[in-house]
Amino acid sequence: MLAGILAFVALATFFGLVLGLAAVVFKVESSPVIDQIDALLPQTQCGQCSFAGCRPYAEAIAAGEAQINLCPPGGENLVQSLADLLDVEVIPLGDNDDDLFQGPIVAVIIEDTCIGCTLCIQACPVDAILGAAKQMHTVIESECTGCELCVPPCPVDCIEMIPVKQTLKNWRWPVPQYSVNNKQAETIFTTLKHVLAENT
Amino acid sequence: MSEYFLLLISTIFVNNFVLVKFLGLCPFMGSSRKLEVATGMALATTFVLTLSSASSYLVNHYILLPLEIEYLRTIAFILVIAAVVNFTEMMVHKTSPMLYQVLGMFLPLITTNCAVLGVALLNVQTDYGFFESILFGFGAAIGFSLVMILFASIRERLAAADVPDIFQGAPIGLITAGLMSIAFLGFTGLDKGLN
């Protein structure tokens, strides 16, 4: 009994000292914005936002890579307080599964309003729009590349761009995302410009 | 040597921690939405499990057994594992930002994960030696990583599948996990066959 208590006091004191020292020795400065966001999050580390925990989510919000409405445990209150802190619009608590569906878009002609002016047919670079003068036009979905070139010429604004619902048939592995910070991107950009200038 | 190989195979496939022993299910369901996150989680768990099986062996043999306080084993293991992992996290954060990006954010999350404590306690139960303990922890972690990466890959694709309304989200995830578990039961007896 006594041995147990003593051993635990010794062990706890030892680890307490080591961790306390480590916190001082290995201190890393972090951005105050991330700290403030992190303080608002519920710290349940549940991962329902699809990030690995509350802090990674806070970092993603601070970097502008994530919406503020992805935290179910925080609820509407959290969205409200995050919106206050970051001075952005309050958005309803969302299901973040929708984020996974950000895929290609296609043009769709609202056939009731189409006047058959053929302007969009001339604008389409891939001949994906069918129709004749004074006849209703329509878009061949499988040919449409979602370039949006047909939208400005339409005099009656009857063309809408809608996202293609992802199905198992058109599913692909996502393209790897490299986190390139602005400075790196700038360096690459200037090098490219130099190379181009020398070659022309 | 073949004994160690067998131990590794048996912890990875036959006694897989997630699908056969049902330990560590929270990270398995929680952070398997994206493959990237799951990979990070798997790497960090490998690191923590190996580290914790080593440190818990040392605590058990040099503190608990000599003082005859084995009944305090669970709490002692939690204390030691949490402290060691937290210390490592701080050190990695300071010394190697690159490594911290991959592992760092997951480390505090898994310190008191049931798989971690499970490995430590099973090591004691089966009376493994120091090297065997580390190997057991490492094998369990490789098994966890394998299942984690498989499951995340399936789930990324599952997000696009036409799932009936009532099964959407967590239910279909759990069903998938159940099917994987049945598949892993097929490995039963593999470790005996190799013997």
Interface residues (C-beta under 8 A of the other chain):
Chain A: A3 G4 A7 F8 L11 A12 F15 V18 L19 A22 A23 V25 F26 K27 V28 Q45 C46 G47 Q48 S50 F51 A52 G53 R55 P56 D97 L100 F101 Q166 T167 L168 W171 W173 P174
Chain B: P27 G30 S31 R33 K34 V37 G40 M41 I63 L67 E68 I69 Y71 L72 I75 A76 L79 V80 A83 N86 F87 M90 M91 H93 K94 T95 M105 F106 P108 L109 E156 R157 A159 A160 A161 D162 G169
